[in-house]
């Protein structure tokens, strides 16, 4: 079986690269299977604090593999339960940074939105053009895009099939940063390295709290945040971080 996901490490950063260049990294069933396995392996690796997910300069992922779905039926879709893998991505506890260049369309856009930060090349294009082939987003596109950019823009993108440029995506709040094409990967890796200097337990718990804000009412979210804040005072990294601040020295975090 071809390696449709390439993995490597850079210090405390785990790197997963989509590897179907001849198909513009279309998200085949096999690619998604390998991707989930790679992300879960990084999540279980105590030496990995942050995960970087990327594609190629030409395409992060141009969408789902239509060849996998063209002859599918409603029954086969339900039985196949392909979106169970997407739910597993949503359960990754460590921060995931998407480095996106070129096309991030359909499932590719949904995959980027499943990550916690998106660093976009100036050439990046985001869209949910499923309407053009008789369907609609099914891996979170109608939900995550609406939460990210608001109802009006989400309706425009999903119902017309239009693409958002990187600058539009930044203005609408879909991406975190936009950088020149030649620097998008190195900038994303630099950000991951910076995050990996932070206390790893605090990274995971802070990610959990921010994601909770999308899913709950404010009062419930505030209560959840408060409990997580208190929890971090049981860690050695909290003691080290505050002592280092008072002693005016760099902290040495251990993830405990």
C-alpha positions as CSV (number, residue, x, y, z in Angstrom):
1,X,0.0,0.0,0.0
2,X,1.4,3.4,-1.0
3,X,2.3,5.8,1.8
4,X,-0.4,8.4,1.3
5,X,0.7,10.1,4.6
6,X,4.4,10.9,5.2
7,X,5.4,11.4,8.8
8,X,8.5,12.9,10.4
9,X,9.5,14.8,13.6
10,X,11.2,18.0,14.4
11,X,12.1,18.1,18.0
12,X,8.7,18.1,19.9
13,X,6.8,18.7,16.6
14,X,5.2,15.8,14.8
15,X,4.7,16.4,11.0
16,X,2.1,14.7,8.8
17,X,2.2,15.4,5.1
18,X,-0.6,14.5,2.7
19,X,1.1,12.5,-0.1
20,X,-1.1,12.1,-3.2
21,X,0.5,14.7,-5.5
22,X,-1.0,13.2,-8.7
23,X,-4.5,13.6,-7.3
24,X,-3.9,17.0,-5.6
25,X,-4.0,15.2,-2.3
26,X,-7.7,14.2,-2.8
27,X,-8.9,12.6,0.5
28,X,-9.3,8.9,-0.4
29,X,-10.5,6.4,2.1
30,X,-7.0,5.0,2.4
31,X,-5.5,8.4,2.9
32,X,-7.9,9.2,5.7
33,X,-7.2,5.8,7.3
34,X,-3.5,6.5,7.3
35,X,-3.9,10.1,8.4
36,X,-6.0,9.2,11.5
37,X,-3.5,6.5,12.4
38,X,-0.6,9.0,12.1
39,X,-2.3,11.7,14.1
40,X,-3.3,9.3,16.9
41,X,0.2,8.0,17.0
42,X,1.5,11.5,17.5
43,X,-1.2,12.1,20.2
44,X,0.0,9.1,22.1
45,X,3.8,10.0,21.8
46,X,4.9,11.8,25.0
47,X,7.8,13.4,23.1
48,X,5.4,15.2,20.7
49,X,3.7,18.4,21.9
50,X,2.4,19.9,18.7
51,X,1.3,18.5,15.3
52,X,1.8,20.1,11.9
53,X,-0.4,18.9,9.0
54,X,0.4,20.0,5.5
55,X,0.1,19.1,1.9
56,X,2.0,20.5,-1.1
57,X,2.6,24.0,-2.4
58,X,0.0,23.4,-5.1
59,X,-2.7,21.8,-3.0
60,X,-3.3,21.2,0.7
61,X,-6.2,18.9,-0.4
62,X,-8.4,19.5,-3.4
63,X,-11.4,17.6,-1.9
64,X,-12.7,14.2,-1.3
65,X,-11.8,11.4,-3.8
66,X,-15.0,11.5,-6.0
67,X,-14.1,8.1,-7.3
68,X,-14.7,6.7,-3.9
69,X,-18.2,8.1,-3.8
70,X,-19.6,8.4,-7.3
71,X,-21.5,5.0,-7.2
72,X,-22.3,5.1,-3.5
73,X,-25.8,4.9,-2.2
74,X,-27.4,6.3,1.0
75,X,-27.3,2.8,2.5
76,X,-23.6,2.2,1.7
77,X,-22.7,5.7,3.1
78,X,-24.4,4.9,6.4
79,X,-22.9,1.4,6.6
80,X,-19.4,2.7,5.7
81,X,-19.6,5.4,8.4
82,X,-16.7,7.2,6.8
83,X,-17.1,10.2,9.1
84,X,-16.2,8.2,12.1
85,X,-12.6,8.9,11.2
86,X,-13.2,12.6,11.1
87,X,-14.6,12.4,14.7
88,X,-11.4,10.7,15.7
89,X,-9.4,13.7,14.4
90,X,-11.6,16.0,16.5
91,X,-10.6,14.0,19.5
92,X,-6.8,14.6,19.1
93,X,-5.8,16.3,22.3
94,X,-2.6,18.1,21.1
95,X,-2.7,21.3,19.0
96,X,-2.8,20.7,15.3
97,X,-1.5,23.5,13.0
98,X,-2.5,23.3,9.3
99,X,0.0,24.7,6.8
100,X,-2.1,25.4,3.7
101,X,-1.0,26.4,0.2
102,X,-3.1,26.2,-3.0
103,X,-6.4,24.4,-3.0
104,X,-8.2,23.6,0.3
105,X,-11.6,22.6,-1.1
106,X,-14.5,20.4,0.0
107,X,-13.0,17.8,2.3
108,X,-9.7,19.7,2.1
109,X,-11.3,22.8,3.6
110,X,-13.1,20.7,6.2
111,X,-9.8,19.0,7.1
112,X,-8.1,22.4,7.5
113,X,-11.0,23.6,9.7
114,X,-10.6,20.4,11.9
115,X,-7.2,21.7,12.9
116,X,-6.7,24.3,15.6
117,X,-4.8,26.9,13.5
118,X,-4.5,27.5,9.8
119,X,-1.3,29.2,8.4
120,X,-2.1,30.0,4.8
121,X,0.0,30.8,1.8
122,X,-1.0,33.8,-0.2
123,X,-2.0,31.3,-2.9
124,X,-4.4,29.4,-0.7
125,X,-8.0,29.1,-1.8
126,X,-10.7,27.8,0.5
127,X,-14.1,26.5,-0.6
128,X,-17.0,24.0,-0.2
129,X,-18.0,23.4,-3.9
130,X,-19.9,20.2,-3.2
131,X,-23.1,21.9,-4.5
132,X,-21.6,21.7,-8.0
133,X,-21.7,17.9,-7.9
134,X,-25.1,17.5,-6.4
135,X,-24.3,17.2,-2.7
136,X,-23.3,19.4,0.2
137,X,-20.5,19.4,2.8
138,X,-20.7,16.3,5.1
139,X,-17.5,16.4,7.2
140,X,-18.4,19.5,9.2
141,X,-18.3,22.1,6.4
142,X,-21.7,23.6,7.1
143,X,-21.0,23.7,10.8
144,X,-17.4,24.8,11.2
145,X,-17.4,27.3,8.3
146,X,-20.5,29.0,9.7
147,X,-18.9,29.2,13.2
148,X,-15.7,30.6,11.6
149,X,-17.0,33.1,9.1
150,X,-20.6,33.7,10.0
151,X,-23.9,32.8,8.4
152,X,-23.8,35.2,5.5
153,X,-20.4,34.2,4.2
154,X,-21.0,30.5,4.8
155,X,-24.2,30.7,2.8
156,X,-22.4,32.4,0.0
157,X,-19.5,29.9,-0.1
158,X,-21.7,26.8,0.3
159,X,-24.6,27.7,-1.9
160,X,-22.7,29.2,-4.8
161,X,-19.5,27.2,-4.6
162,X,-17.3,30.3,-4.6
163,X,-13.7,30.1,-3.3
164,X,-12.3,32.4,-0.6
165,X,-8.8,33.8,-1.2
166,X,-6.3,33.6,1.6
167,X,-6.8,37.3,2.3
168,X,-10.5,36.9,2.4
169,X,-10.2,33.9,4.7
170,X,-8.0,36.0,7.0
171,X,-10.5,38.9,7.0
172,X,-13.4,36.5,7.8
173,X,-11.5,34.8,10.6
174,X,-11.0,31.4,8.9
175,X,-7.2,31.5,9.1
176,X,-4.7,32.7,11.6
177,X,-2.0,34.1,9.4
178,X,-1.2,34.6,5.7
179,X,2.4,34.5,4.5
180,X,4.2,34.5,1.1
181,X,4.0,31.2,-0.7
182,X,7.7,30.5,-0.4
183,X,7.5,30.8,3.4
184,X,4.2,29.1,4.4
185,X,5.6,25.8,5.5
186,X,8.6,27.3,7.3
187,X,6.4,29.8,9.1
188,X,4.0,27.1,10.2
189,X,6.9,25.0,11.4
190,X,8.3,28.0,13.3
191,X,5.0,28.6,15.0
192,X,4.8,24.9,16.0
193,X,8.4,25.0,17.4
194,X,7.4,28.1,19.4
195,X,4.3,26.4,20.7
196,X,6.4,23.3,21.6
197,X,8.4,25.5,24.1
198,X,5.2,26.0,26.1
199,X,4.1,23.5,28.9
200,X,2.6,20.6,27.0
201,X,-0.2,19.9,29.4
202,X,-1.3,23.5,29.4
203,X,-1.3,23.5,25.6
204,X,-3.7,20.5,25.5
205,X,-6.0,21.9,28.2
206,X,-6.1,25.4,26.7
207,X,-7.0,23.9,23.3
208,X,-9.8,21.9,24.9
209,X,-11.2,25.0,26.6
210,X,-11.1,27.1,23.4
211,X,-12.9,24.4,21.4
212,X,-15.5,24.2,24.2
213,X,-16.4,27.8,23.4
214,X,-17.7,26.7,20.0
215,X,-20.0,24.1,21.5
216,X,-21.6,25.6,24.6
217,X,-23.4,28.6,26.0
218,X,-21.2,31.2,27.6
219,X,-22.1,30.4,31.2
220,X,-21.3,26.7,30.7
221,X,-18.1,27.6,28.9
222,X,-16.9,29.9,31.6
223,X,-17.5,27.2,34.3
224,X,-15.6,24.7,32.2
225,X,-12.7,27.1,31.6
226,X,-12.5,27.9,35.4
227,X,-12.2,24.2,36.3
228,X,-9.4,23.6,33.7
229,X,-7.6,26.7,35.0
230,X,-7.7,25.4,38.6
231,X,-6.5,22.0,37.3
232,X,-3.3,23.4,35.9
233,X,-2.2,24.4,39.4
234,X,-1.7,20.7,40.1
235,X,1.1,20.5,37.5
236,X,4.8,21.0,38.1
237,X,5.0,23.1,34.9
238,X,2.7,25.7,36.6
239,X,5.1,25.9,39.5
240,X,8.2,26.1,37.2
241,X,6.6,28.7,34.9
242,X,5.8,31.1,37.7
243,X,9.0,30.5,39.6
244,X,11.0,31.2,36.3
245,X,9.0,34.4,35.8
246,X,9.7,35.6,39.3
247,X,13.4,34.6,39.0
248,X,13.7,36.3,35.6
249,X,14.9,33.1,33.8
250,X,13.6,30.9,31.0
251,X,11.3,28.1,32.2
252,X,12.1,24.5,31.7
253,X,8.8,22.6,31.2
254,X,8.6,18.8,31.5
255,X,5.0,18.1,30.7
256,X,4.1,17.0,34.2
